[in-house]
């Protein structure tokens, strides 16, 4: 599978056993929305990674639309 066919952003949950990819998204806005939703529904830290470079996106701050 070519890298152009998969989503650009990976949402990863950080657990005591390591990292788990919980979603793959085409746009950063989709990934941020999913991160926002999961942060409200669970207690685990979430990090968005660039799937192409394998690096986390930092800083990951944006105003929540739910506040």
N, C-alpha and C positions, 0 to 999 in steps of 0.2 A: 504494500500500500504506500503510495506516495504521500509525503508530508503535506502537500497542498490539499489533500482530500480530508484531512482531519481538522478538528477545530483548533483555533489558535490559542485558546486560554483553558487551562486546567484548574479546576477548583479542588483543592486538597484539604482534607481534614487531618489534623495533627493529633495523633494518639500516643499513648505511652509505648506502643509497639512500633511506631513509625508513621509514615504518611500513607493516606489512602486517597486515591482519586475518586471523587464523588460526582464529578460532572465535567464535561468538555463542551466548550461554548465557542461560537464563531466570533462573537463580539465581546469587547470588554464590558459594555453595558449589561449584556446578558449575564456575564460572569459575576458582576457586582450585584445584580439583582438576586441571583441565586445565593451568593455569599450572605447578603443581608437577610434573606429568608432563613437560611440555615443557622445563622448566628442567633436568630430569635427562637428557633425551635430546638436547639441543642446547646450543650455546654462546652463543646470542643472548639479549639482555635481553628480558623479557616485561613488559608493562604491561596492567592491566585498566582499561578505560574504561567509564564510564556512557554507554550509547548514547543516552539521552534528553538529557543535558546536554552530551555531548561532552567531558567533563572526565575526567582520570585519577583513579582512586580512590587517595588517599594518607592515611595510610601503609598499605601493603599487607603488613603483617606478621602472620603466624599461625604457630603451631607446626606443623611438618610431622608427619603421621601416619606417616611412613616412617623417622623417626629413632629 
